[in-house]
Amino acid sequence: MRYAPKEEFKAKIETLLNNKEDAEEFWKIIEKPIPKSIRCNTLKISPDKLKERLENKGWKISQPYDSKEIIVIEGNLEPGELGKSIEHLLGYYYIQEISSMMPMLALQPKENELLLDLCASPGSKTTQAAALMNNRGTIIANDVNIGRIAILAANTERVGATNIIITRHDAVQLCQKLKKINFNFDKILLDVPCSGEGNIRSNPATFKMWNKKVIDKLSRMQRKIAESAIPLLKEGGELIYSTCTHSPEENELNVQYLVDNFNLEIVESPLPIKTRPGLVEWQGEKLNEKMKFAHRIYPQDNNTEGFFLCKMKKGVK
């Protein structure tokens, strides 16, 4: 079922975009289905070997980016075929939208580091981190919902990720407990719950549910989660703040708040897909000039979902 965008939302998107033609491209592409994409699980197979296996099945695929783990399914598959293939069941690949792969490519967790993924389920980014870390080091993957925890556990087992500790806590409460025992991390992913404006292509009901009051409420919750996590980051450590929304209130304005109130610096984080700079001004409010290093991902630029991410580094006292 399709829903029409509310006028306030439509006006906001058109303010964010470059020009009328850009906005028209946005409204056109969100009416189209998203191309199927997968991420090669390098814990079990190389991108080249997976490519060979899939092409031998008759699948038409491409690897359009420098990160060969990103694979796009070009041809049509039978309904459910992507999830029922032997390669998927064996954990050779993870079904993941391309923009969702970007936070970990920006964070680049390394072997033997400690990583906190505070809102982890269903595990797409968590298992990607395990692959980047070659199953070395430790990932604490947290979620609050028991149903989502079950999905997270199943996905980590399927892909053979063995360096993950799964916890079930409210995000703020978990951070408070870890702070009491002085448990610190090299890297933190804050992929926080959001209004989902970037997921309209897969969830058109977002149009119906969109509400300014909800955005304001989510923004406050996101700040609270981030505020509780930042004290756990080691000096010189790095974190990613990310959402699947376009809303500046949930993105740049929250990052600005964190930079203003904590010893954090926005840093560059090259990505393999086309992105646009973060906003350095919104509704007359000037923002940190380094906000340009944040990434806005619009669906018309790469034929993906929409996304936002910003990498920050904690200074040394």
C-alpha positions as CSV (number, residue, x, y, z in Angstrom):
1,M,0.0,0.0,0.0
2,R,1.3,3.5,-0.9
3,Y,1.0,6.5,1.3
4,A,1.3,10.2,0.3
5,P,3.9,12.3,2.1
6,K,2.6,14.9,4.6
7,E,3.1,18.4,3.4
8,E,5.4,19.3,6.3
9,F,7.6,16.3,5.5
10,K,7.6,17.1,1.8
11,A,8.7,20.7,2.5
12,K,11.5,19.5,4.8
13,I,12.9,17.1,2.3
14,E,12.8,19.7,-0.5
15,T,14.6,22.2,1.8
16,L,17.4,19.6,2.5
17,L,18.0,18.8,-1.2
18,N,19.9,20.9,-3.7
19,N,17.2,22.0,-6.1
20,K,13.9,21.2,-7.6
21,E,15.3,18.6,-10.0
22,D,17.1,16.8,-7.1
23,A,13.9,16.7,-5.1
24,E,12.0,15.3,-8.1
25,E,14.6,12.5,-8.4
26,F,14.1,11.8,-4.7
27,W,10.3,11.5,-5.0
28,K,10.7,9.3,-8.1
29,I,13.1,6.8,-6.7
30,I,11.3,6.2,-3.4
31,E,8.4,4.8,-5.5
32,K,10.8,2.1,-6.9
33,P,11.8,-1.1,-5.2
34,I,15.2,-1.3,-3.7
35,P,17.8,-3.5,-5.6
36,K,18.7,-6.6,-3.6
37,S,22.1,-6.5,-2.1
38,I,24.2,-8.8,0.0
39,R,27.5,-8.6,2.0
40,C,30.0,-11.4,1.5
41,N,30.9,-12.9,4.9
42,T,34.7,-13.1,4.7
43,L,34.8,-15.2,7.9
44,K,33.7,-18.1,5.7
45,I,34.4,-17.3,2.0
46,S,36.2,-14.8,-0.2
47,P,34.2,-12.4,-2.4
48,D,35.7,-14.0,-5.5
49,K,34.7,-17.5,-4.5
50,L,31.2,-16.3,-3.5
51,K,30.9,-14.5,-6.9
52,E,31.8,-17.7,-8.7
53,R,29.3,-19.8,-6.7
54,L,26.5,-17.4,-7.3
55,E,27.2,-17.0,-11.0
56,N,27.3,-20.8,-11.3
57,K,23.7,-20.8,-10.0
58,G,22.8,-18.5,-12.9
59,W,22.5,-15.3,-10.7
60,K,23.4,-12.1,-12.4
61,I,25.4,-10.0,-9.9
62,S,27.8,-7.1,-9.8
63,Q,30.4,-5.7,-7.4
64,P,30.2,-2.0,-8.3
65,Y,32.3,-0.6,-5.4
66,D,35.9,-0.9,-4.3
67,S,34.7,-2.9,-1.3
68,K,34.2,-6.2,-3.1
69,E,32.2,-7.6,-0.2
70,I,29.3,-5.5,-1.4
71,I,27.4,-7.5,-4.0
72,V,24.3,-6.3,-5.9
73,I,21.8,-8.8,-7.4
74,E,21.1,-7.5,-10.9
75,G,18.8,-10.2,-12.2
76,N,15.4,-11.4,-10.9
77,L,15.3,-14.2,-8.4
78,E,12.4,-16.4,-7.4
79,P,10.5,-15.2,-4.3
80,G,12.4,-16.1,-1.2
81,E,15.4,-17.5,-3.2
82,L,17.9,-15.1,-1.7
83,G,17.1,-16.2,1.8
84,K,16.7,-19.9,1.0
85,S,19.9,-20.5,-1.0
86,I,22.5,-22.9,0.4
87,E,25.0,-20.1,0.4
88,H,22.8,-18.0,2.7
89,L,22.0,-21.0,5.0
90,L,25.7,-21.7,5.3
91,G,26.4,-18.1,6.2
92,Y,28.5,-17.2,3.1
93,Y,26.6,-14.0,2.8
94,Y,24.3,-11.7,4.8
95,I,21.3,-10.0,3.2
96,Q,22.0,-6.3,3.9
97,E,21.1,-3.0,2.4
98,I,24.1,-1.1,1.0
99,S,23.7,2.0,3.1
100,S,23.5,-0.1,6.2
101,M,27.0,-1.4,5.5
102,M,28.6,2.1,5.6
103,P,28.8,2.6,9.4
104,M,31.2,-0.3,9.9
105,L,33.2,0.6,6.8
106,A,33.6,4.1,8.4
107,L,34.4,2.8,11.9
108,Q,36.9,0.1,10.7
109,P,37.1,-2.0,13.8
110,K,40.4,-3.9,14.0
111,E,41.6,-7.2,15.4
112,N,41.9,-7.3,19.2
113,E,39.9,-4.1,19.7
114,L,37.0,-3.8,22.1
115,L,33.8,-2.7,20.3
116,L,30.4,-1.8,21.7
117,D,27.4,-2.1,19.4
118,L,24.7,-0.6,21.7
119,C,21.6,-1.2,19.6
120,A,22.7,-4.3,17.7
121,S,19.8,-6.4,16.5
122,P,19.3,-7.9,13.9
123,G,23.1,-8.1,13.7
124,S,23.9,-6.9,10.2
125,K,26.5,-4.3,11.4
126,T,27.6,-6.6,14.3
127,T,28.5,-9.5,12.1
128,Q,30.1,-7.1,9.6
129,A,32.3,-5.9,12.5
130,A,33.2,-9.5,13.4
131,A,34.4,-10.1,9.8
132,L,36.4,-6.9,9.8
133,M,38.0,-8.0,13.0
134,N,38.6,-11.6,11.8
135,N,36.8,-12.9,14.9
136,R,39.5,-11.4,17.1
137,G,39.0,-8.9,19.9
138,T,35.6,-8.6,21.5
139,I,32.3,-7.2,20.5
140,I,29.5,-6.5,23.0
141,A,26.3,-6.5,21.1
142,N,23.3,-5.2,23.0
143,D,19.6,-5.0,22.5
144,V,16.7,-4.6,24.9
145,N,14.0,-6.8,23.2
146,I,14.1,-10.5,23.7
147,G,12.7,-11.3,20.3
148,R,15.3,-9.1,18.6
149,I,18.0,-10.8,20.8
150,A,16.9,-14.2,19.4
151,I,17.3,-12.9,15.8
152,L,20.7,-11.4,16.7
153,A,21.9,-14.7,18.2
154,A,20.7,-16.7,15.2
155,N,22.5,-14.4,12.8
156,T,25.8,-14.4,14.6
157,E,25.7,-18.2,14.8
158,R,24.9,-18.6,11.1
159,V,27.8,-16.5,10.0
160,G,30.3,-18.0,12.4
161,A,31.0,-14.9,14.4
162,T,32.7,-16.1,17.6
163,N,34.0,-12.9,19.2
164,I,30.5,-11.5,20.1
165,I,29.0,-11.3,23.6
166,I,25.3,-10.6,23.4
167,T,23.6,-8.7,26.2
168,R,20.0,-7.7,26.9
169,H,19.8,-4.4,28.6
170,D,18.3,-1.0,28.2
171,A,21.1,0.9,26.4
172,V,21.5,3.6,29.1
173,Q,21.4,1.2,32.0
174,L,24.0,-1.1,30.3
175,C,26.3,1.9,29.9
176,Q,25.8,2.9,33.5
177,K,26.8,-0.6,34.7
178,L,29.9,-0.7,32.5
179,K,30.9,2.7,33.7
180,K,30.8,1.5,37.3
181,I,33.4,-1.2,36.5
182,N,35.5,1.1,34.3
183,F,35.0,-1.0,31.2
184,N,36.1,1.0,28.2
185,F,36.0,0.5,24.4
186,D,38.3,1.3,21.5
187,K,35.3,1.7,19.2
188,I,31.5,2.3,19.7
189,L,28.7,2.1,17.2
190,L,25.6,4.2,18.1
191,D,23.2,3.1,15.4
192,V,20.3,4.6,17.3
193,P,16.5,4.1,16.9
194,C,15.1,6.8,14.7
195,S,12.1,8.0,12.7
196,G,13.1,5.9,9.7
197,E,12.7,8.6,7.0
198,G,15.4,6.8,5.0
199,N,13.5,3.6,4.9
200,I,10.5,4.8,3.0
201,R,11.2,2.6,0.0
202,S,11.0,-0.6,2.1
203,N,8.4,0.8,4.6
204,P,6.1,3.3,2.9
205,A,4.0,3.4,6.1
206,T,6.7,5.8,7.4
207,F,4.8,8.5,5.4
208,K,1.7,7.8,7.6
209,M,3.5,7.6,10.9
210,W,5.8,10.6,10.3
211,N,5.2,13.2,13.0
212,K,7.3,16.2,14.2
213,K,6.5,15.4,17.9
214,V,7.8,11.9,17.4
215,I,11.0,13.3,15.9
216,D,11.6,15.6,18.8
217,K,11.0,12.7,21.3
218,L,13.4,10.4,19.4
219,S,16.0,13.1,19.3
220,R,16.0,13.4,23.1
221,M,16.2,9.6,23.5
222,Q,19.1,9.5,21.0
223,R,21.0,12.1,22.9
224,K,20.4,10.2,26.2
225,I,21.8,7.0,24.7
226,A,24.8,8.8,23.2
227,E,25.5,10.7,26.5
228,S,25.6,7.4,28.4
229,A,27.9,5.7,25.9
230,I,30.6,8.4,25.4
231,P,32.2,8.0,28.9
232,L,32.9,4.4,27.9
233,L,35.1,5.4,24.9
234,K,38.8,5.3,25.5
235,E,40.9,8.4,24.9
236,G,41.7,8.4,21.2
237,G,38.8,6.0,20.6
238,E,36.4,6.4,17.8
239,L,32.6,6.2,17.5
240,I,30.0,6.3,14.8
241,Y,26.7,8.0,15.3
242,S,24.2,6.8,12.7
243,T,20.5,6.8,11.8
244,C,18.4,5.7,8.9
245,T,16.7,9.1,8.7
246,H,17.2,12.4,7.0
247,S,16.0,14.6,9.9
248,P,18.6,17.1,11.0
249,E,17.1,17.1,14.5
250,E,18.1,13.4,14.8
251,N,21.4,13.8,12.9
252,E,23.6,17.0,12.8
253,L,21.9,18.7,15.7
254,N,22.5,15.7,17.9
255,V,26.1,15.5,16.7
256,Q,26.5,19.2,17.4
257,Y,25.2,18.7,20.9
258,L,27.7,15.9,21.5
259,V,30.7,17.9,20.2
260,D,29.7,20.9,22.3
261,N,29.3,18.9,25.5
262,F,32.0,16.1,25.2
263,N,35.7,15.9,24.3
264,L,34.8,14.8,20.7
265,E,36.1,15.9,17.3
266,I,34.3,15.1,14.0
267,V,36.8,13.3,11.7
268,E,36.8,12.2,8.1
269,S,35.7,8.7,7.1
270,P,36.0,7.9,3.4
271,L,33.3,5.6,2.0
272,P,33.0,3.7,-1.2
273,I,29.6,5.1,-2.3
274,K,28.5,8.6,-3.2
275,T,27.6,10.7,-0.1
276,R,26.8,14.3,0.5
277,P,28.4,16.5,3.3
278,G,26.6,16.9,6.6
279,L,24.8,20.2,7.1
280,V,26.9,23.1,8.5
281,E,23.7,25.2,9.0
282,W,20.1,24.4,9.6
283,Q,17.3,26.9,10.0
284,G,19.6,29.7,10.8
285,E,21.7,27.8,13.3
286,K,25.4,27.6,12.4
287,L,27.0,24.2,13.1
288,N,30.5,22.9,13.5
289,E,32.4,23.5,10.3
290,K,33.7,19.9,10.5
291,M,30.1,18.7,10.2
292,K,30.9,18.6,6.4
293,F,32.8,15.3,7.2
294,A,29.5,13.7,8.2
295,H,27.7,11.7,5.5
296,R,24.2,12.1,4.1
297,I,23.2,9.3,1.9
298,Y,20.2,10.0,-0.3
299,P,18.4,7.2,-2.2
300,Q,18.7,8.9,-5.6
301,D,22.5,9.0,-5.4
302,N,23.2,5.2,-5.2
303,N,19.8,3.6,-5.6
304,T,19.8,2.7,-1.9
305,E,17.9,3.6,1.2
306,G,18.6,6.9,2.9
307,F,21.1,7.1,5.8
308,F,23.2,9.4,8.0
309,L,26.5,8.8,9.8
310,C,29.2,10.8,11.5
311,K,32.5,9.6,12.8
312,M,33.9,11.2,15.9
313,K,37.2,10.8,17.9
314,K,37.6,11.3,21.6
315,G,40.4,13.6,22.6
316,V,43.1,13.1,25.2
317,K,42.6,15.0,28.4
